[in-house]
Amino acid sequence: MQKFFIIAANSVTLALLLIGIPAVTGRRLGNWELLSVPASRMLTFWGLALAAAGNGVAALILVKGRKDRKLCWEWAAVFAALFGVEYAFVCGWVNFHWLQRALRWLQKHF
C-alpha cells in the first residue's frame, strides 16, 4: 500500500509540475498574462527541488521498508535530473532544435 501511495503521489506531482504549471501560466486574458515566464520557471524550479527534497526526507525519515526507501530515492533522482535538465535548458546549454528539425522533416515526408 505504501508503494502505491509513493508512486501515485509522485506521478501526480510530476504531472502538475510538467503539465499543470505551464498550462496555467501560459494562459492569457486579453493582452494580460497570468504569470510571466520567469515566474513560471521559478515555480517549476521550486517544485522540482521541493519534490526531490521531499522524496529524500521521506526516504531518510518516514519510509521504513528497504524497497520503499529505494523507490523514494529513485523518485528523488528523477526530480533532481529533471531539475538539472530544466536548468540547462534555461541557461542555453541544451536546446531542442534537433527535435524541431526532425519533426518538420517527418511532417514534410509523411
N, C-alpha and C positions, 0 to 999 in steps of 0.2 A: 504494500500500500504506500509506503514511504517512497519507493522508487517511482511509482506512478505520479505522486504529488511533485516530486523533483522535476520529472520530465514535463509534466503539464505546466507547472509554474514557469519554468524556463522557456518553454515553447511560446507561451502567451507573452512573456516579457520580450522575447526575440521578435515576435510579430509586431508588438506595439512599437518597439524601437525602430525596426526597419521598414515597416509599412505605415504604422499609425502616425508617427511624428511627421514624416514627410507629407502624408496626406492632409493632415490638419494644418501644418504650417504653410503648405502650398496654396491654400485657399485665398481667394481674393473677394472682397466685397466692393464692387465697382473698381475704383483705382486704388483702393487700400489693401495692403497686405496684412494678414493677421499677425504674422511674425516675420521678422527679417531673416535673411539667410544666415547671418552669424548667430542669431538667437536659436535658429533651428539646429545648426551644427553644435552649439553648446548643449542643447537638450539631448542630442544624440550622444555626444561625448560623455556627458554626465551619466546618462542612462546606461551606457555600456560599461563605464567604470564602476558604477554602483552595482550593476548586475554581477560583474566579475568579483568585486569585493564581497558582495553578499554570499556568493557561492563559496568563496574562500572561508569566510567566517562560519558558514553552515558546515563546511567540511571539518573545520577545526573544533567547533563547539557543539553544534546542535545534532549532527548526524552521528549515530553510534555504530552502525554496521560498516564493515570494511568495504563492501561492494557499493553501498550508497555513498560512502565518503569518496570513493574513487569517481563515482558518477558526478558528484559536486565539483571535484577538481577538473574533470573533463569539461563541464559546462563553464567553469571559470576560465579555462584555457580558450574555449570558443569565444567567449565575450572579450577576453583580452586580445585575441588575434583580430577580431573584428574592429576593436578599438585601434589597433595598430594599422590596419588597412585603411580605415576611415581617416586617421591622422595623416598617413602617407598620401592619400588622395587629396586632402585639403591642402597639404603643403606642396603639391605638384610633383611629388616623387613618383607617383603611379598615375597613369592615365589609361583610359579605355578607348583610345582612338582605334586600336586594332579591332576591338569588338564592333565599333561603329562601321568600319570598313567591311568587315566580314558580313554583317547584317545587310548592308547595302548591296554587296555582291550577291548574296542569296536572294534578295528582293529583285535584283535585276535579272537573274538567271532562272528564277522559278516563278 
